[in-house]
Amino acid sequence: MRKIFNFNTKWAFTKDAETVPSVMPQKWYWVNLPHTWNDIDGQDGGNDLYRGTSYYAKELEKIDLPKADKYFLELQGANSSATVYVNNKKLASHDGGYSTWRVDITDVLEDKNLFVVEVDNSANDRVYPQNADFTFYGGLYRDVNIIAVNNSHFDLEYYGTPGIKVTPEVVSEHAKVDVEVFVKNAKENQKLVYTIKDREGNVVAQRETTASQKEAIFEIENVHLWHGSLG
């Protein structure tokens, strides 16, 4: 079963480091996430907005994590380019500050671990847009989590999604719901159970398939449509 370990509290932060630290820094500032380094200069009108590289660092003992087969670091928003290091090993880089991405950290975890995230919001030719009528806030401005899963799991590296794709289609008063799943390391005897509930929690459709069957289609009659208003 998937377990989510929130990783937001007590990160060390600096805009002044020149290299990725190999030990936990002692003289950086303590911050909690979500965080941006442009909270003041991004709105003070002083034309002093800092766009550059900053660093976040945090220690974690593996014993504090839920027991699992695999672990993924999840960054829900790092603006605008970021690189992840665990125990001084560079694991992954990502361009784009408005999307979730994950890094498999299973094989690099030790009893005690140092996480460092290098984040850069400077102007570049890789991330769009570069000119707009809003501030390009730099930082880890959404949640950071560690996701613990079994060896068989919905694919957490599939474009930052939950590994489940739902496509609804309404025809007259009925609905067709196409559910596609992306599973890693599925076993032959495993099954997938799909359940659709209404807003009161009542089950309106359910289906069970083998783990190798990656799609299920539901036909639901007399659906109540959401019209986008409370009136």
N, C-alpha and C positions, 0 to 999 in steps of 0.2 A: 504494500500500500504506500502511496506517495505521502511523504511528510515534508512540511515546509518549515525550515528553521530561519526565522527572521534575523538578519545580519546588519541591522541599522545602527546599533548603539556603539558609542565611544570609538570612533575612528580618529586616528591622528591625521592631521591635515597640514599641508604647507604649499605655498606658491614659490618658495625660495630654493628648493632642492634642485640640484643639477643632475643627479643620478638616482637610479632606483636603489633604495636602501636594502641591505642584506640582513640587518637586524632591526628590531623595533625602535623607531626614533623616540628620543626622550624629550626633545625640545620643540616638537610640533604642537599645533593647537588641537584641542579635543573638540570634535563636532559629532553630532548625531545626524543621520540621514532621515529624510531627504535634505540635501545641502547644495547651495551654490555659493561661489566666491564673488558673485556680482550682486549680492543683495543690497549693497549700498551704492557702489559706483555705477550700477545699472540703472539707477533712478535719481541720482543726485544732481544731474544736469551739469556736471563738472567736466564733461568731455574727457574723463579719465578711466573709461571702461577697460578693465584688464582682460585681454584676450591672449591666452598663452597656455602653458603647461602647468598643471598642479598635480599633487600626489596625495593619495589616501592610503593609510596603512592600518592594519588591525591584526592582532594575534588571536588564535583560536586553538584550543586543545581538542583533539579528535574525540576524546571521551565525552565531550559536551554535545556531540551530534547524535541524532537518532541512529540506531543500528540499521545498516542497509548494505546492499550490494554495490550500489553506485551513488555518487554524489555529483551534483551540478551546481555551480555558482550561477545565479540568475541576476542579471542587471536589467532593471526595467526601464532605465533611462540614464545614459551617461553622455552628456553633451560636450563636444559633438563627436570626438573620436576618443577611443580609450583602448588601453592595453592592460591585460591582467597578468600578474606575476604571483606565483605561489612558491614559497620557499626558494626564492631567487631564480625560479624557472619561468621563462616567458611562455605562456600558454596560448593566448589568443589576442587578436586585435579586432576592433569593430569600428566602422565609420557610420555615423548617423545617430543623432541624439534622441530620436523620437520612437524608438522601437526596442522591444525586449530582445535580449540575446543571452545565451547560456554557454557555459564552459564546463566540460567534463574535467573534474579535479580528482577523480577517484585514485588514479595511479600516483599522484604526487603528494597525497596527504601523509603526514607523519604524526607522531604523537603530539607534537607542538608545531603550529604552523603560522607562517607570516604571509598575510595577504597584502598585496600592494596593487592599487589601481592607478595607472597614469592616465590622466584625463586632459584633453587639449581642446580648447574652443577657439584657437587662432584661425585666421582666414586661410583657406586652402582650396584646392581644385577638386576635392574628392566628395565633399558634402554639400548638398543643395538644400536651401538657398544660402547665398552669402551676403545678399543685400535684401533687406526687408524693413517694414515699419514696426519691428519689434526687437527687443534686446536678445542677443545671443548669449543667454546665461550659461556659464560653464559650471560643471559639477556633476555629482551623483544626485540628481534631483528627483529621483523616484526610488522606490524600495530596492534593496539588495537582499536576496535570500540565498540560502543553500537548500536545494531540493534533494531529498533522500528517497531513493526508489529501489525496487527489486531489480534483479538482472533483466527480467521481462517487464517492460514498461512502455507506456505511450512515449513516442519519440520526442524527447525534449530538445533535440538539435534540429528539428524540422522547422526552419525559418522562424524560430522564436515562438512558435505556437504551442498550445497544449497537446498537440498530436492528434487532435480531433477536429474534423471539418464538418460543419452542419450547413446544409443548403435547403432552406424552406421555399416552397412554391405554393401560392394560393390560387386555386381555380374555383371560381364561383364561391360556394360556401364550404369548400373542402380544402384540405392541405395535403401536400406531398412533402415529406421531409426525408432528404437524402443525407445519411450520416456516413462519413468516410473516416477511417481510423488509420493511424500510422504507428505500428507496433515494432519495437526492437526486441530481438531475442525471444520471440514467441515459442512456447513449447507445444508439442503435439497434443497434449491432453488439456490444454487451457481453453477456456471459453470466454466469450465476451457477452455481457448482458447489457442491453440497451433499454433504458426506461425513460419515457416522456411523461411529465406530470403537468397538470394545470396549475394555475396560480394558487389554488387552495391546497396543493400537494397531492391531489388525487391522481393515480396512475391512469393515463388515457391510452397508452400504448407501451408494449414491452416485447422484446425479442431476444433470443439467445442464439449465438452462432459460435462456430469454432474460431480460434484466434487467427487462423489462416484466412478466414473470410473477412476482407477488409472493408466491406460496405453493407449497409442495411438501409432499406427503404420502407418508410411508413406511410400509410394512407389514413388520414384522420378526417372523419366526417363532422360537419356542422361546427367548424372552429369559430371561436369568438375572436374577432380581430381587434388589435390594439389600434385605436384611431389617433393617438398622439395628443389627447386632451383629457382634462379631468371633468369637463362639463357634460 
